[in-house]
Amino acid sequence: MIEFEQAGFSYGGGQILSELDLSIRPGSFHFLTGPSGAGKTTFLRLCYLDLKPTQGRMAVFEQDVARADRDRVARLRQQIGVVHQDCQFLDHLSLRENVALPLQVAGRDARRFDDDIDDLLSWVGLDARSDALPAELSGGERQRAALARAVIMAPEMIVADEPTGNIDWEMGLRVLDLLIELNRMGKTILIATHDLNLIRSAKSQVEAHVLRLRSGRLQQAEVAL
């Protein structure tokens, strides 16, 4: 699904990531940890094709990223849903309309997906809040709405950047349960987090791999249960 071969990324003369050798296989579950400034966000941006490596090789869905033109990259990105820690919504649109936005961006008629949107909102427990504006949502509701928006295009992979960082533990577990359920449906999951308890909770339910970034390099890590 995603292959890194001696890949790296530099910006403004500074090396941020280097010597990345990693295979993220279809259906796998990965956590990404590491101190602030280690390059976690940059690594995630590479994974969801917001950036391209400046060294080495990276392939996504067997496509060499360096050789992919803008249209091809856009099609590849549709297969990767993204959940940001500070999820942004259009304040004048309802929750339902915000969740449906990726369909419109892709040129699809959202009205043809009404049943799918209803099912998705029910799955994340927000069917009763579909008409609410973003300002009316709690932190946990916003994160679940962001997850719904990330999967509306039925992607093969979900990349989540600190998805539980701004919500309480109970709601964080609820978001984690949704991600685990997606993994059990065959989706590949990559989560950046500082929360070792969250990792332990996941590892008690699924086979989760833990990656650690240190000084711009990836290491396999072990988290005791």
N, CA, C and O of each residue as an XYZ file, in Angstrom:
900
protein
N       0.825     -1.200      0.000
C       0.000      0.000      0.000
C       0.865      1.257      0.000
O       0.738      2.093     -0.895
N       1.748      1.402      1.001
C       2.722      2.487      1.012
C       4.099      1.879      1.252
O       4.301      1.131      2.209
N       5.037      2.205      0.379
C       6.395      1.686      0.472
C       7.382      2.855      0.480
O       7.355      3.717     -0.398
N       8.247      2.862      1.483
C       9.340      3.821      1.539
C      10.654      3.065      1.357
O      10.894      2.051      2.013
N      11.498      3.567      0.467
C      12.817      2.974      0.253
C      13.869      4.075      0.353
O      14.033      4.881     -0.562
N      14.575      4.093      1.477
C      15.602      5.111      1.730
C      15.061      6.520      1.420
O      15.756      7.360      0.850
N      13.821      6.742      1.809
C      13.174      8.017      1.517
C      13.513      9.045      2.594
O      13.826      8.700      3.733
N      13.441     10.292      2.209
C      13.677     11.370      3.163
C      12.999     12.642      2.704
O      12.507     12.735      1.580
N      12.980     13.617      3.591
C      12.380     14.897      3.243
C      13.195     16.010      3.892
O      13.473     15.983      5.091
N      13.564     16.973      3.081
C      14.278     18.145      3.574
C      13.553     19.402      3.113
O      12.861     19.410      2.095
N      13.733     20.458      3.889
C      13.049     21.716      3.575
C      13.937     22.865      4.020
O      14.415     22.906      5.154
N      14.147     23.797      3.096
C      14.951     24.964      3.439
C      16.366     24.620      3.870
O      16.959     25.321      4.691
N      16.904     23.547      3.321
C      18.255     23.153      3.667
C      18.366     22.286      4.900
O      19.455     21.811      5.224
N      17.247     22.069      5.603
C      17.270     21.238      6.804
C      16.670     19.876      6.549
O      15.621     19.770      5.915
N      17.320     18.827      7.034
C      16.830     17.463      6.863
C      15.825     17.152      7.968
O      16.180     17.163      9.146
N      14.572     16.872      7.598
C      13.528     16.593      8.579
C      13.361     15.085      8.776
O      13.253     14.615      9.909
N      13.340     14.331      7.681
C      13.220     12.874      7.735
C      14.303     12.269      6.847
O      14.652     12.837      5.812
N      14.833     11.118      7.254
C      15.868     10.480      6.450
C      15.850      8.972      6.647
O      15.398      8.464      7.673
N      16.351      8.273      5.643
C      16.529      6.817      5.679
C      15.248      6.076      6.068
O      15.280      5.150      6.877
N      14.128      6.489      5.488
C      12.857      5.819      5.763
C      12.774      4.545      4.936
O      12.774      4.587      3.706
N      12.702      3.415      5.622
C      12.481      2.122      4.974
C      11.311      1.458      5.692
O      11.447      0.994      6.824
N      10.176      1.420      5.030
C       8.967      0.934      5.701
C       7.955      0.469      4.672
O       7.809      1.069      3.607
N       7.254     -0.614      5.007
C       6.108     -1.073      4.213
C       4.872     -1.032      5.094
O       4.821     -1.681      6.139
N       3.883     -0.273      4.671
C       2.585     -0.254      5.346
C       1.647     -1.102      4.498
O       1.231     -0.692      3.415
N       1.324     -2.276      4.995
C       0.566     -3.258      4.224
C      -0.940     -3.016      4.318
O      -1.415     -2.456      5.306
N      -1.689     -3.431      3.305
C      -3.149     -3.302      3.358
C      -3.720     -4.021      4.573
O      -3.346     -5.155      4.871
N      -4.624     -3.350      5.268
C      -5.288     -3.953      6.417
C      -4.503     -3.900      7.705
O      -4.960     -4.429      8.718
N      -3.330     -3.277      7.703
C      -2.517     -3.205      8.912
C      -2.944     -2.019      9.783
O      -3.682     -1.136      9.346
N      -2.461     -2.027     11.018
C      -2.802     -0.996     11.999
C      -1.482     -0.512     12.595
O      -0.742     -1.292     13.195
N      -1.192      0.782     12.426
C       0.069      1.341     12.902
C      -0.179      2.559     13.794
O      -1.071      3.367     13.536
N       0.631      2.669     14.848
C       0.715      3.891     15.634
C       2.064      4.546     15.335
O       3.062      3.862     15.108
N       2.076      5.866     15.339
C       3.297      6.638     15.159
C       3.505      7.499     16.400
O       2.647      8.311     16.744
N       4.635      7.327     17.069
C       4.944      8.090     18.271
C       6.264      8.833     18.081
O       6.948      8.683     17.068
N       6.597      9.635     19.083
C       7.853     10.372     19.037
C       7.690     11.741     19.649
O       6.572     12.250     19.733
N       8.782     12.351     20.078
C       8.710     13.669     20.714
C       8.286     14.754     19.731
O       8.363     14.574     18.516
N       7.845     15.866     20.270
C       7.502     17.013     19.423
C       8.728     17.434     18.618
O       9.841     17.484     19.141
N       8.512     17.730     17.355
C       9.601     18.144     16.496
C      10.353     17.007     15.843
O      11.322     17.234     15.119
N       9.908     15.767     16.098
C      10.608     14.609     15.518
C      10.269     14.401     14.047
O      10.973     13.665     13.355
N       9.199     15.038     13.553
C       8.817     14.888     12.149
C       7.562     14.078     11.917
O       7.304     13.639     10.796
N       6.761     13.871     12.984
C       5.563     13.026     12.827
C       4.581     13.613     11.813
O       4.084     12.900     10.943
N       4.306     14.907     11.926
C       3.342     15.511     10.996
C       3.863     15.467      9.565
O       3.098     15.226      8.632
N       5.154     15.697      9.392
C       5.744     15.609      8.051
C       5.600     14.202      7.495
O       5.267     14.030      6.322
N       5.848     13.195      8.320
C       5.694     11.805      7.869
C       4.250     11.528      7.457
O       4.009     10.908      6.421
N       3.288     11.986      8.262
C       1.882     11.781      7.904
C       1.551     12.482      6.595
O       0.829     11.933      5.763
N       2.065     13.674      6.410
C       1.789     14.417      5.168
C       2.352     13.686      3.958
O       1.766     13.732      2.877
N       3.479     13.017      4.132
C       3.989     12.170      3.052
C       3.004     11.032      2.773
O       2.721     10.714      1.617
N       2.489     10.428      3.837
C       1.596      9.273      3.672
C       0.296      9.643      2.977
O      -0.230      8.851      2.195
N      -0.234     10.841      3.250
C      -1.475     11.199      2.546
C      -1.227     12.143      1.369
O      -2.134     12.830      0.898
N       0.037     12.158      0.903
C       0.412     12.776     -0.367
C       0.236     14.286     -0.390
O       0.017     14.877     -1.448
N       0.333     14.903      0.769
C       0.379     16.362      0.820
C       1.799     16.836      0.533
O       2.010     17.987      0.150
N       2.774     15.942      0.721
C       4.173     16.200      0.394
C       4.712     15.008     -0.399
O       4.154     13.911     -0.358
N       5.802     15.245     -1.116
C       6.532     14.173     -1.781
C       7.940     14.114     -1.202
O       8.500     15.145     -0.831
N       8.519     12.916     -1.121
C       9.897     12.820     -0.619
C      10.860     13.619     -1.493
O      10.679     13.727     -2.706
N      11.873     14.168     -0.857
C      12.926     14.853     -1.604
C      14.121     13.937     -1.840
O      15.024     14.271     -2.608
N      14.124     12.782     -1.178
C      15.157     11.765     -1.416
C      14.498     10.392     -1.427
O      13.432     10.190     -0.845
N      15.154      9.459     -2.100
C      14.693      8.081     -2.093
C      13.420      7.870     -2.888
O      13.062      8.681     -3.742
N      12.738      6.764     -2.593
C      11.557      6.375     -3.358
C      10.378      6.127     -2.428
O      10.533      5.591     -1.330
N       9.203      6.525     -2.885
C       7.960      6.248     -2.173
C       6.915      5.815     -3.193
O       6.730      6.468     -4.220
N       6.236      4.714     -2.904
C       5.163      4.228     -3.768
C       3.884      4.108     -2.958
O       3.903      3.650     -1.816
N       2.774      4.523     -3.553
C       1.458      4.437     -2.917
C       0.529      3.687     -3.860
O       0.345      4.084     -5.010
N      -0.052      2.604     -3.366
C      -0.886      1.749     -4.205
C      -0.135      1.360     -5.476
O      -0.682      1.370     -6.578
N       1.143      1.018     -5.281
C       2.034      0.541     -6.336
C       2.356      1.606     -7.378
O       2.858      1.279     -8.453
N       2.080      2.865     -7.082
C       2.396      3.958     -7.987
C       3.576      4.747     -7.427
O       3.544      5.182     -6.276
N       4.607      4.929     -8.231
C       5.762      5.724     -7.821
C       5.318      7.185     -7.720
O       4.924      7.797     -8.712
N       5.388      7.723     -6.520
C       4.876      9.076     -6.286
C       5.643     10.109     -7.106
O       5.050     11.072     -7.594
N       6.937      9.923     -7.261
C       7.745     10.900     -7.994
C       7.313     11.024     -9.449
O       7.497     12.072    -10.068
N       6.742      9.960     -9.992
C       6.349      9.961    -11.405
C       4.870     10.291    -11.605
O       4.398     10.367    -12.739
N       4.150     10.485    -10.522
C       2.709     10.747    -10.626
C       2.451     12.228    -10.864
O       2.979     13.082    -10.151
N       1.629     12.528    -11.877
C       1.285     13.924    -12.116
C       0.195     14.358    -11.137
O      -0.272     13.557    -10.327
N      -0.205     15.618    -11.212
C      -1.150     16.177    -10.250
C      -2.486     15.437    -10.255
O      -3.057     15.184     -9.194
N      -2.985     15.089    -11.435
C      -4.268     14.387    -11.507
C      -4.176     13.000    -10.881
O      -5.094     12.552    -10.194
N      -3.055     12.330    -11.129
C      -2.886     10.985    -10.555
C      -2.779     11.062     -9.040
O      -3.351     10.231     -8.334
N      -2.050     12.055     -8.534
C      -1.946     12.227     -7.086
C      -3.319     12.495     -6.480
O      -3.640     11.971     -5.414
N      -4.130     13.309     -7.153
C      -5.477     13.611     -6.648
C      -6.313     12.340     -6.563
O      -7.064     12.159     -5.604
N      -6.190     11.451     -7.561
C      -6.956     10.199     -7.525
C      -6.454      9.287     -6.405
O      -7.250      8.626     -5.737
N      -5.146      9.252     -6.202
C      -4.595      8.444     -5.119
C      -5.052      8.966     -3.757
O      -5.349      8.180     -2.858
N      -5.108     10.273     -3.608
C      -5.492     10.863     -2.328
C      -6.934     10.534     -1.961
O      -7.283     10.516     -0.781
N      -7.768     10.277     -2.954
C      -9.150      9.908     -2.657
C      -9.233      8.572     -1.932
O     -10.256      8.256     -1.324
N      -8.160      7.787     -1.993
C      -8.139      6.493     -1.317
C      -7.570      6.585      0.102
O      -7.411      5.570      0.780
N      -7.268      7.806      0.544
C      -6.688      8.011      1.875
C      -7.497      9.072      2.610
O      -7.470     10.247      2.243
N      -8.218      8.654      3.647
C      -8.972      9.596      4.464
C      -8.089     10.149      5.566
O      -7.254      9.431      6.118
N      -8.272     11.435      5.891
C      -7.415     12.098      6.863
C      -8.262     12.715      7.978
O      -9.265     13.379      7.719
N      -7.838     12.481      9.223
C      -8.463     13.090     10.394
C      -7.395     13.912     11.104
O      -6.410     13.362     11.596
N      -7.587     15.223     11.157
C      -6.637     16.104     11.814
C      -7.022     16.310     13.276
O      -8.190     16.186     13.646
N      -6.031     16.624     14.097
C      -6.320     16.913     15.505
C      -7.208     18.146     15.620
O      -8.201     18.140     16.347
N      -6.848     19.193     14.903
C      -7.634     20.426     14.909
C      -8.510     20.422     13.664
O      -8.240     21.131     12.695
N      -9.561     19.612     13.707
C     -10.403     19.422     12.521
C     -11.145     20.716     12.184
O     -11.742     21.353     13.052
N     -11.095     21.081     10.928
C     -11.702     22.313     10.455
C     -12.991     22.005      9.680
O     -13.059     21.056      8.899
N     -14.005     22.838      9.922
C     -15.275     22.715      9.219
C     -15.679     24.077      8.678
O     -15.178     25.106      9.130
N     -16.578     24.080      7.719
C     -17.166     25.333      7.234
C     -18.298     25.712      8.179
O     -19.301     25.006      8.281
N     -18.127     26.827      8.861
C     -19.021     27.179      9.965
C     -20.459     27.420      9.544
O     -21.366     27.274     10.364
N     -20.699     27.789      8.279
C     -22.062     28.098      7.851
C     -22.804     26.860      7.353
O     -23.988     26.935      7.023
N     -22.111     25.722      7.299
C     -22.750     24.483      6.844
C     -23.063     23.585      8.033
O     -22.368     23.614      9.049
N     -24.113     22.792      7.894
C     -24.482     21.843      8.946
C     -23.463     20.707      9.010
O     -22.635     20.541      8.115
N     -23.544     19.935     10.082
C     -22.670     18.764     10.220
C     -22.815     17.863      9.003
O     -21.817     17.424      8.430
N     -24.041     17.588      8.610
C     -24.281     16.700      7.470
C     -23.645     17.248      6.198
O     -23.033     16.500      5.435
N     -23.786     18.543      5.970
C     -23.223     19.159      4.767
C     -21.692     19.132      4.805
O     -21.047     18.951      3.772
N     -21.117     19.312      5.984
C     -19.665     19.237      6.105
C     -19.153     17.839      5.823
O     -18.130     17.673      5.160
N     -19.859     16.829      6.323
C     -19.451     15.443      6.081
C     -19.517     15.117      4.585
O     -18.702     14.347      4.076
N     -20.484     15.702      3.891
C     -20.675     15.411      2.465
C     -19.738     16.191      1.555
O     -19.710     15.933      0.352
N     -18.970     17.136      2.088
C     -18.132     17.997      1.244
C     -17.179     17.240      0.323
O     -17.050     17.616     -0.843
N     -16.497     16.176      0.802
C     -15.585     15.477     -0.116
C     -16.275     14.945     -1.371
O     -15.649     14.853     -2.427
N     -17.550     14.598     -1.268
C     -18.281     14.133     -2.446
C     -18.398     15.259     -3.476
O     -18.219     15.038     -4.674
N     -18.701     16.468     -2.993
C     -18.831     17.605     -3.899
C     -17.488     17.968     -4.524
O     -17.416     18.284     -5.712
N     -16.425     17.921     -3.720
C     -15.090     18.222     -4.243
C     -14.716     17.242     -5.345
O     -14.037     17.603     -6.306
N     -15.166     15.997     -5.197
C     -14.878     14.967     -6.204
C     -15.838     15.031     -7.390
O     -15.754     14.207     -8.300
N     -16.746     16.002     -7.384
C     -17.668     16.168     -8.500
C     -18.866     15.240     -8.485
O     -19.494     15.005     -9.517
N     -19.184     14.711     -7.303
C     -20.325     13.810     -7.194
C     -21.531     14.538     -6.607
O     -21.383     15.478     -5.827
N     -22.700     14.101     -6.985
C     -23.936     14.675     -6.474
C     -24.232     14.065     -5.109
O     -24.621     12.901     -5.011
N     -24.042     14.867     -4.048
C     -24.207     14.352     -2.685
C     -25.609     13.809     -2.441
O     -25.798     12.928     -1.602
N     -26.600     14.334     -3.177
C     -27.984     13.876     -2.973
C     -28.146     12.398     -3.328
O     -29.045     11.730     -2.817
N     -27.286     11.893     -4.193
C     -27.356     10.481     -4.569
C     -26.803      9.572     -3.471
O     -26.951      8.351     -3.526
N     -26.162     10.188     -2.470
C     -25.540      9.417     -1.394
C     -26.246      9.636     -0.057
O     -25.665      9.400      1.002
N     -27.513     10.092     -0.110
C     -28.236     10.402      1.125
C     -28.280      9.217      2.082
O     -28.051      9.379      3.281
N     -28.570      8.034      1.567
C     -28.656      6.853      2.442
C     -27.298      6.521      3.044
O     -27.207      6.155      4.216
N     -26.239      6.648      2.242
C     -24.894      6.380      2.756
C     -24.522      7.370      3.852
O     -23.924      6.988      4.859
N     -24.872      8.636      3.661
C     -24.569      9.649      4.670
C     -25.348      9.369      5.945
O     -24.811      9.492      7.046
N     -26.617      8.992      5.797
C     -27.428      8.644      6.971
C     -26.789      7.487      7.747
O     -26.680      7.542      8.972
N     -26.373      6.453      7.034
C     -25.750      5.291      7.675
C     -24.456      5.690      8.378
O     -24.169      5.224      9.480
N     -23.683      6.553      7.733
C     -22.400      6.972      8.288
C     -22.593      7.796      9.560
O     -21.880      7.600     10.543
N     -23.553      8.714      9.540
C     -23.817      9.526     10.732
C     -24.331      8.659     11.874
O     -24.005      8.901     13.036
N     -25.122      7.661     11.551
C     -25.596      6.737     12.581
C     -24.431      5.934     13.150
O     -24.376      5.680     14.353
N     -23.498      5.534     12.281
C     -22.355      4.732     12.715
C     -21.497      5.487     13.726
O     -21.012      4.895     14.690
N     -21.306      6.783     13.515
C     -20.492      7.569     14.447
C     -21.336      8.162     15.580
O     -20.824      8.916     16.407
N     -22.629      7.822     15.617
C     -23.484      8.278     16.707
C     -23.890      9.729     16.624
O     -24.116     10.375     17.647
N     -23.986     10.257     15.393
C     -24.314     11.674     15.232
C     -25.564     11.904     14.392
O     -25.794     13.017     13.919
N     -26.371     10.869     14.202
C     -27.563     11.037     13.375
C     -28.510     12.087     13.944
O     -29.193     12.769     13.180
N     -28.567     12.234     15.266
C     -29.457     13.227     15.881
C     -28.883     14.638     15.812
O     -29.567     15.603     16.152
N     -27.616     14.767     15.370
C     -26.953     16.070     15.330
C     -26.677     16.516     13.899
O     -25.884     17.434     13.688
N     -27.302     15.897     12.926
C     -26.952     16.144     11.525
C     -27.191     17.585     11.096
O     -26.514     18.075     10.191
N     -28.145     18.278     11.728
C     -28.453     19.657     11.341
C     -27.694     20.687     12.167
O     -27.825     21.888     11.930
N     -26.904     20.233     13.131
C     -26.168     21.161     13.996
C     -25.040     21.844     13.223
O     -24.444     21.252     12.323
N     -24.754     23.098     13.585
C     -23.621     23.810     13.017
C     -22.349     23.449     13.797
O     -22.434     23.063     14.963
N     -21.182     23.568     13.175
C     -19.939     23.187     13.852
C     -19.759     23.827     15.225
O     -19.262     23.177     16.145
N     -20.152     25.082     15.377
C     -19.975     25.778     16.659
C     -20.815     25.159     17.773
O     -20.556     25.398     18.953
N     -21.812     24.370     17.406
C     -22.697     23.749     18.392
C     -22.220     22.362     18.820
O     -22.837     21.727     19.674
N     -21.122     21.894     18.226
C     -20.650     20.543     18.489
C     -19.607     20.536     19.607
O     -18.816     21.471     19.735
N     -19.616     19.477     20.411
C     -18.567     19.281     21.413
C     -17.296     18.792     20.724
O     -17.304     18.468     19.536
N     -16.198     18.741     21.491
C     -14.947     18.252     20.912
C     -15.054     16.827     20.411
O     -14.556     16.505     19.332
N     -15.703     15.971     21.189
C     -15.872     14.589     20.767
C     -16.749     14.457     19.541
O     -16.488     13.619     18.678
N     -17.791     15.277     19.452
C     -18.665     15.251     18.278
C     -17.902     15.720     17.041
O     -18.078     15.172     15.953
N     -17.061     16.728     17.210
C     -16.274     17.219     16.071
C     -15.316     16.138     15.559
O     -15.149     15.979     14.350
N     -14.688     15.396     16.475
C     -13.766     14.362     16.042
C     -14.493     13.229     15.326
O     -13.993     12.699     14.334
N     -15.665     12.859     15.822
C     -16.431     11.809     15.152
C     -16.946     12.292     13.800
O     -17.012     11.518     12.845
N     -17.314     13.581     13.718
C     -17.725     14.137     12.431
C     -16.551     14.147     11.453
O     -16.721     13.874     10.265
N     -15.360     14.464     11.961
C     -14.167     14.459     11.109
C     -13.876     13.054     10.592
O     -13.463     12.881      9.446
N     -14.092     12.058     11.440
C     -13.891     10.678     11.006
C     -14.909     10.292      9.941
O     -14.567      9.637      8.957
N     -16.158     10.698     10.139
C     -17.190     10.419      9.141
C     -16.833     11.061      7.803
O     -16.984     10.443      6.749
N     -16.362     12.295      7.852
C     -15.961     12.985      6.621
C     -14.788     12.274      5.954
O     -14.709     12.212      4.727
N     -13.868     11.734      6.775
C     -12.688     11.066      6.230
C     -13.028      9.774      5.516
O     -12.290      9.356      4.623
N     -14.133      9.124      5.887
C     -14.450      7.824      5.281
C     -15.603      7.896      4.282
O     -16.014      6.867      3.745
N     -16.135      9.100      4.023
C     -17.297      9.218      3.140
C     -16.976      8.739      1.718
O     -17.872      8.290      1.003
N     -15.695      8.832      1.301
C     -15.308      8.398     -0.045
C     -14.872      6.931     -0.069
O     -14.323      6.458     -1.064
N     -15.122      6.212      1.039
C     -14.746      4.795      1.148
C     -13.266      4.572      0.835
O     -12.937      3.767     -0.036
N     -12.368      5.275      1.536
C     -10.935      5.112      1.271
C     -10.423      3.767      1.757
O     -11.075      3.082      2.545
N      -9.249      3.405      1.275
C      -8.609      2.162      1.700
C      -7.786      2.360      2.971
O      -7.475      1.396      3.671
N      -7.434      3.612      3.265
C      -6.564      3.905      4.400
C      -7.060      5.140      5.129
O      -7.563      6.076      4.507
N      -6.917      5.143      6.476
C      -7.238      6.300      7.300
C      -5.967      6.736      8.020
O      -5.318      5.932      8.689
N      -5.617      8.011      7.879
C      -4.486      8.609      8.587
C      -5.049      9.610      9.593
O      -5.765     10.540      9.221
N      -4.721      9.414     10.863
C      -5.272     10.265     11.923
C      -4.140     10.886     12.734
O      -3.297     10.173     13.279
N      -4.121     12.208     12.813
C      -3.077     12.941     13.523
C      -3.607     13.361     14.894
O      -4.394     14.302     14.997
N      -3.174     12.662     15.944
C      -3.618     12.946     17.317
C      -5.146     13.075     17.398
O      -5.642     14.090     17.885
N      -5.896     12.082     16.937
C      -7.362     12.216     16.871
C      -8.042     12.296     18.229
O      -9.202     12.697     18.316
N      -7.330     11.916     19.300
C      -7.940     11.959     20.638
C      -7.271     12.996     21.532
O      -7.542     13.053     22.732
N      -6.400     13.814     20.953
C      -5.615     14.738     21.761
C      -6.410     15.829     22.443
O      -5.997     16.333     23.487
N      -7.552     16.206     21.870
C      -8.333     17.322     22.416
C      -9.627     16.893     23.082
O     -10.492     17.727     23.350
N      -9.773     15.600     23.354
C     -11.023     15.113     23.953
C     -10.700     14.243     25.159
O      -9.564     13.806     25.341
N     -11.726     13.997     25.988
C     -11.486     13.239     27.213
C     -11.280     11.757     26.898
O     -11.508     11.302     25.778
N     -10.843     11.022     27.921
C     -10.453      9.616     27.739
C     -11.618      8.773     27.228
O     -11.445      7.977     26.305
N     -12.789      8.937     27.811
C     -13.939      8.116     27.409
C     -14.284      8.346     25.943
O     -14.536      7.391     25.208
N     -14.298      9.611     25.514
C     -14.605      9.891     24.114
C     -13.459      9.445     23.215
O     -13.681      9.029     22.078
N     -12.230      9.532     23.726
C     -11.094      9.047     22.953
C     -11.207      7.563     22.660
O     -10.895      7.116     21.556
N     -11.655      6.797     23.651
C     -11.852      5.359     23.443
C     -12.947      5.106     22.416
O     -12.878      4.147     21.647
N     -13.942      5.957     22.407
C     -15.034      5.782     21.428
C     -14.514      6.001     20.010
O     -14.858      5.258     19.091
N     -13.680      7.029     19.844
C     -13.074      7.270     18.534
C     -12.160      6.107     18.157
O     -12.163      5.662     17.009
N     -11.372      5.608     19.125
C     -10.499      4.467     18.866
C     -11.310      3.243     18.453
O     -10.922      2.531     17.527
N     -12.425      2.989     19.124
C     -13.270      1.849     18.770
C     -13.743      1.931     17.321
O     -13.812      0.915     16.630
N     -14.067      3.139     16.861
C     -14.498      3.314     15.471
C     -13.350      2.995     14.513
O     -13.558      2.362     13.478
N     -12.148      3.433     14.859
C     -10.984      3.148     14.012
C     -10.663      1.659     13.998
O     -10.297      1.115     12.956
N     -10.798      0.996     15.143
C     -10.583     -0.448     15.200
C     -11.629     -1.173     14.354
O     -11.319     -2.145     13.665
N     -12.863     -0.691     14.413
C     -13.910     -1.316     13.600
C     -13.593     -1.178     12.113
O     -13.796     -2.117     11.343
N     -13.096     -0.007     11.708
C     -12.702      0.178     10.313
C     -11.579     -0.784      9.929
O     -11.578     -1.340      8.830
N     -10.624     -0.978     10.840
C      -9.539     -1.908     10.577
C     -10.052     -3.328     10.391
O      -9.579     -4.059      9.522
N     -11.017     -3.711     11.207
C     -11.582     -5.052     11.089
C     -12.369     -5.229      9.798
O     -12.622     -6.352      9.363
N     -12.755     -4.106      9.188
C     -13.420     -4.138      7.881
C     -12.400     -4.174      6.744
O     -12.771     -4.201      5.571
N     -11.107     -4.174      7.098
C     -10.067     -4.269      6.084
C      -9.340     -2.979      5.781
O      -8.460     -2.959      4.921
N      -9.687     -1.891      6.470
C      -9.037     -0.613      6.219
C      -7.688     -0.546      6.925
O      -7.521     -1.084      8.020
N      -6.740      0.112      6.297
C      -5.426      0.347      6.897
C      -5.510      1.600      7.763
O      -6.073      2.614      7.350
N      -4.947      1.522      8.966
C      -5.044      2.626      9.915
C      -3.642      3.064     10.337
O      -2.798      2.235     10.675
N      -3.405      4.381     10.314
C      -2.165      4.968     10.817
C      -2.539      6.125     11.734
O      -3.164      7.092     11.299
N      -2.154      6.023     13.001
C      -2.519      7.025     14.009
C      -1.261      7.582     14.648
O      -0.438      6.819     15.155
N      -1.094      8.900     14.635
C      -0.035      9.549     15.400
C      -0.599      9.920     16.769
O      -1.665     10.528     16.864
N       0.118      9.552     17.822
C      -0.368      9.832     19.173
C       0.788      9.856     20.163
O       1.818      9.211     19.966
N       0.585     10.632     21.251
C       1.512     10.609     22.383
C       0.979      9.707     23.500
O       1.681      9.445     24.476
N      -0.249      9.237     23.355
C      -0.960      8.567     24.444
C      -0.650      7.065     24.457
O      -1.207      6.302     23.669
N       0.239      6.655     25.355
C       0.607      5.245     25.431
C      -0.552      4.385     25.913
O      -0.654      3.219     25.531
N      -1.428      4.942     26.747
C      -2.591      4.180     27.201
C      -3.526      3.868     26.040
O      -4.140      2.801     26.001
N      -3.633      4.791     25.100
C      -4.453      4.555     23.908
C      -3.855      3.403     23.097
O      -4.582      2.543     22.600
N      -2.538      3.394     22.968
C      -1.871      2.326     22.230
C      -2.097      0.988     22.924
O      -2.390     -0.014     22.271
N      -1.961      0.973     24.252
C      -2.180     -0.274     25.002
C      -3.602     -0.774     24.816
O      -3.824     -1.975     24.665
N      -4.563      0.133     24.826
C      -5.960     -0.269     24.643
C      -6.161     -0.896     23.269
O      -6.856     -1.903     23.138
N      -5.556     -0.303     22.250
C      -5.700     -0.848     20.901
C      -5.020     -2.207     20.774
O      -5.572     -3.126     20.169
N      -3.810     -2.337     21.349
C      -3.050     -3.583     21.217
C      -3.723     -4.742     21.937
O      -3.423     -5.903     21.659
N      -4.624     -4.440     22.853
C      -5.374     -5.514     23.508
C      -6.518     -6.018     22.629
O      -7.156     -7.021     22.947
N      -6.774     -5.311     21.515
C      -7.900     -5.672     20.652
C      -7.490     -6.043     19.231
O      -8.141     -6.869     18.592
N      -6.409     -5.435     18.734
C      -5.969     -5.686     17.358
C      -4.451     -5.828     17.345
O      -3.772     -5.468     18.307
N      -3.934     -6.358     16.246
C      -2.482     -6.441     16.074
C      -1.982     -5.082     15.584
O      -2.028     -4.784     14.390
N      -1.511     -4.276     16.509
C      -1.083     -2.923     16.186
C       0.436     -2.820     16.250
O       1.059     -3.255     17.218
N       1.018     -2.243     15.215
C       2.452     -2.010     15.168
C       2.734     -0.586     15.662
O       1.962      0.335     15.398
N       3.827     -0.423     16.368
C       4.183      0.885     16.917
C       5.484      1.351     16.283
O       6.506      0.672     16.371
N       5.439      2.510     15.646
C       6.606      3.130     15.031
C       6.997      4.354     15.859
O       6.132      5.083     16.345
N       8.283      4.571     16.014
C       8.749      5.731     16.754
C       9.705      6.538     15.880
O      10.646      6.000     15.298
N       9.440      7.844     15.803
C      10.336      8.745     15.098
C      11.275      9.393     16.105
O      10.844      9.969     17.104
N      12.558      9.285     15.821
C      13.564      9.923     16.664
C      14.634     10.517     15.747
O      15.252      9.819     14.943
N      14.827     11.815     15.893
C      15.828     12.514     15.067
C      15.609     12.271     13.587
O      16.562     12.129     12.821
N      14.330     12.223     13.186
C      14.011     12.083     11.771
C      14.100     10.691     11.207
O      13.951     10.507      9.999
N      14.345      9.681     12.067
C      14.449      8.303     11.615
C      13.407      7.432     12.301
O      13.071      7.645     13.466
N      12.903      6.452     11.567
C      11.879      5.561     12.093
C      12.502      4.362     12.789
O      13.496      3.799     12.330
N      11.892      3.986     13.908
C      12.296      2.791     14.642
C      11.048      2.009     15.001
O       9.983      2.591     15.210
N      11.175      0.692     15.074
C      10.107     -0.133     15.627
C      10.151      0.021     17.145
O      11.234      0.044     17.729
N       9.003      0.127     17.782
C       8.947      0.336     19.234
C       8.065     -0.721     19.855
O       7.207     -1.304     19.192
N       8.281     -0.957     21.114
C       7.464     -1.888     21.888
C       6.772     -1.107     23.006
O       7.391     -0.279     23.675
N       5.484     -1.382     23.196
C       4.727     -0.763     24.290
C       4.218     -1.866     25.168
O       3.445     -2.710     24.713
N       4.633     -1.888     26.431
C       4.198     -2.935     27.369
C       2.728     -2.765     27.699
O       2.248     -1.655     27.928
N       2.021     -3.888     27.721
C       0.602     -3.851     28.054
C       0.424     -3.830     29.567
O      -0.706     -3.798     30.055
